[in-house]
């Protein structure tokens, strides 16, 4: 019989003792402490238990329902921060360690974090915020559908990794992150822009160009006012300079500036844009 750490199993009662019962068989058995043994349990009965390790690193069974199982993802609350990492409430007597190396952003006691359960090199159960390989791909999403997700990791190369409904894997590509990009832990509303053949999903926080133009024009107008009535950027400015000042791509800036020009709110010259 194989005893599986970090999973729920249905095991036979092998032996009863004063301090509990042993589940399994002569070769592989695990203790279920007396406080958790159901009344009138006898040898030969079967019980569904979860297997983890106690404070002495011994395999032990519990009839409590864990909030997280091996290879799964769940939203857990940070109970405490220590020198070795965070401890998470996962519904069992002993809290679950989230080592610092497995964190993808700053967290504090009381925060909710999306975490997966794994077995570390020492054979102990631990949590990780690096949940990319644990999330599901696909789902019944459609292009242009609005979804809600949680940002769980930021990559300079790829963008913001998002768990739609805390379950499905998605990405906001780097080119979509500008202005005020999301942070790890943020809940965002986004639009599905692509569904790849392998089930991977791309998202965009911003609206389609024709819908986004109104809010971009308002933001640009506000930036010009705060700058004293003029900004030294225009059609010939470097795209990175425009993004640094406005948080917009060059095309978005040009559309917003064109809207303000048509509304006779600004003048556009070779040296910049200014209020009328």
N, C-alpha and C positions, 0 to 999 in steps of 0.2 A: 504494500500500500504506500502511495506517495503522498506525503503531507506537503501542501503548497502554501508557502509563506505569502501573506498579503491577499489571500483569496478566501471566499466563502466555500466551505465544503460540507457535505453530509457524511458524517462518520459514525461508525457503530461504537457503542459503549463496550470497552474491552475489560475494564476492571473498576471496581469501586474501592475508595480508600477514605479515611477519616477527613482528609482535606480536599476531597473532590472526587472526580472520576477521570479515568484515562480513556481517551478515544483513539481508535485505530486498531492495531493488532500487536502481536508479540514483537514484531520487528520495528514497526514505526508507530509510536503512540505519543499523544500530547495530553497535557493536563488541562481540564476545565475546573477552575476553582469551585469549592463547595458553594460559595455565595451565588453562583450563577447556574447551578445544577437545578433543572426543573424538578418539581416535587414528583415523587414516585418513579423516578428514572431508574431503570435496572439494566443489567448486562444484556446485551443483544439489541437494545433500543438504538435508534438512529437519531442524531441531532445535527442540525445545521449550525455550524460555528464559523467564526472568522479566525484565522491564524496570524499572530504577530509575535513580537518578542517583548519580554518583560524587562524591567530595569537591570536584571542580571544577564541579559542577552539569551535567555532561555525561551524556546518556542512555547507559546501558550495559546490556549483557545479562549474565545469569548462568545457569548450569545448576544452581545450587544451588536447593533447595526452600525457598521462603519459608514462614514459619509463618502469614503473613497476606497476603491479597490485597485489592485495592481494593474497598471496599464490603462487606467481610466482617468478621467478629468472631472474635477468638482470645484465649486467655489467654497473656500474655507476661510474662517476668520483667524486673524493673527491674535493670539492670546498674549504673547510676550516676546520681547526682543532681548537676546543675550549675546555674549561674546562669540558664540559659535554659529549664530544664526537666529532665525525666528522659530517659535513653536506655534503650531496650528492646531485648532480644535477640529478633530475629525470624528468626534463622537465616542471615543474610547477612553479608558481610564488614563492612559499615558498619551500625552500630546505628541504630535508628529513634528519632527525636526525638518526645517527648510534651511539648508546650509546657505551661507552667503554666496558661495560660488554658483548656486542654482537660482539666484535671484536675477531678474531682468530689469529691475528698477528699484527705486527707494520705496520701502514700505515701513509702516509703523503699527504699533499695537492698536487693535480695533479695525484695521483695514481688512477688506475682503480681497483675497487673491485667488486667481485661477491656477490650480495646481494639479500635477499628476503624481502618481505614486510609483516609485521604483525601488529596486534593491541595490544598495550601494556596494562598493568594493569589499566592505567588511561584512557583508551579508545582512545588514540592517535595512529596515524600511525607512525611506526618506521621501521628502517632497521636492518637486522642482517646478519652477515657473516657466521652464523651457518646454512648453507643451506642444510645439509644432508637430512632432511625430505621433502624438497621442490623439490629436483631433481628427474628426471624420472629414472626408472629402465628399463633395457632391451635394446631396440634398435636393430639394425640389425647387430651387431658386430659378428665377428667370432674369434675363438681361433687362436692365432698367428698374428692377424691383428695389424698393427701399427696404433696408434691413437695419437691425440694431446689433451692435457687437461690442466686445470689450478688447481694448488694445492690451496685448500681453508682452510684446517685445518690439523694440525699435532697432532697425539695422540701417546704417549709413548707406550700404550698398543696395539694399532691396526695398526698404520702406518700413511701414508700420504693419506688423503682423496682428491680425484681428481674429477673435473667435466669435463668429456669428452665433447668437443665442447661447454663448458659452459652450459651443459644441462643434461648429463647422469651421474649417480652416479657410482663411481669406487674407488678402494682402492689399494694402493701399500703397501702390508703387511710389518710389521716391519723388517722381515728377509731380505727384499730386500733393506732396507735403511742402507747403510754403505758408508764409504769413504767420499763423499761430498753430503749428502742428500739434497733434495729440500727444499725450504722455502715457506711459504704462499705467494701466488701471482705469483710464478714461473710458466712459461709455459713449459711443458715437453712433450717429445715424448716418448711413451712407447709401450710395446707389451702386448696384451691381453693374459693372461695365463690361465684364468678360467672364465666361465660364469655359475653362480650358478642357481639352479632351480627357485629361487625367482627373477632372473634377475640381481642380484648383480654381479659386474665385478671385477676381480682381475687383476692387472697390474704388469709388471716388467720393470724397466728402462734399466736393463742390457740385453745384447744379450744372445742367447743360449750359453751354455758352450763352444762349439767348436769354435764359432765366437768370444766370449769374451776373449778366452785364449790369442790371439795375443796382444790385448791391455793391458791385465793384465801383460803379460810378459814384455812388454815395460815399463809399470809403475813400476814393481818390479825392473827392471834393473836401472831405473832412481833413485829409492829410495836407492839402494845399492851404486850407485855412489855418491849420496848426503851425504850418511852416512860414506864416506871415504873408500868405497870398501868392506864393510862387514856389515851384519845384524846378530844379535845374536838370530835368530829364525830358527827353523827347523821342521822336521816331528814330533818331540816329544814335541814341544812347545804347551802351552795352547792356545786353539782357540781364547780366548778373547785377549791374548797378540798379536797374529798374526793380529787380526782385528784392534787393537789399533795402531799398527805400519804401517800396509799396507792398511787397509780399505777393506781387502778381508776376505772371510771365509777361514777356514783351507783347504778345498778341492780346492778352487780357487788358494790359495797360492801354494799348492803342484803341481797343473797343470802348473802354470806359472813358478815355479822353475824347474819343469821337462823339460819344453820347453827350458829354458835357458841352462840347463845342456846338453841337446841333441845338442844344437847349440854351445857347448863348450865355453860358455861365463861366466859360474860360476862353482864353486866347492861347493858341499853340504857335510857338515860334521855334526857330532853329536852336535857340539856347534854353528852351524849357516851356513850361506851361504855367499860366498865371490867371488869377481871377479877373473877370471883366470889371 
